[in-house]
Amino acid sequence: MSQLNAHTVVILGGAGLLGRAFSKTCVTAGARVIIVDASISGQAYAREIGADFLRADITNEKSLSSLVTTLTRRHKKIDGLVHAVYPKTKHYGASIEETTA
């Protein structure tokens, strides 16, 4: 399977339960995968499947801004983004209308 050759895919929460499946599938399909996760333990998983790793907390605006800067600097373009994160903040379980950035 090589449908994603030469494509760069960023997977937010790429070391989590669903994120791992997305990450591995994209690597298997030939993509260059960047796993973004708040947990440094995601780095070992990224290494295991042949992906890159960036640590970021998407609930923190400074961390998110730094992530965007790093991705922009390192990659000419991002072909795909998978949002596989649902952080357990005070809004956990709330409807999308009730959730803040």
Secondary structure, DSSP 4 states (H G I P E B T S, - for coil): --TTTT-EEEEETTTSHHHHHHHHHHHHTT-EEEEEESSTTHHHHHHHHT-EEEE--TTSHHHHHHHHHHHHHH-S---EEEE-----STTTT--GGG---
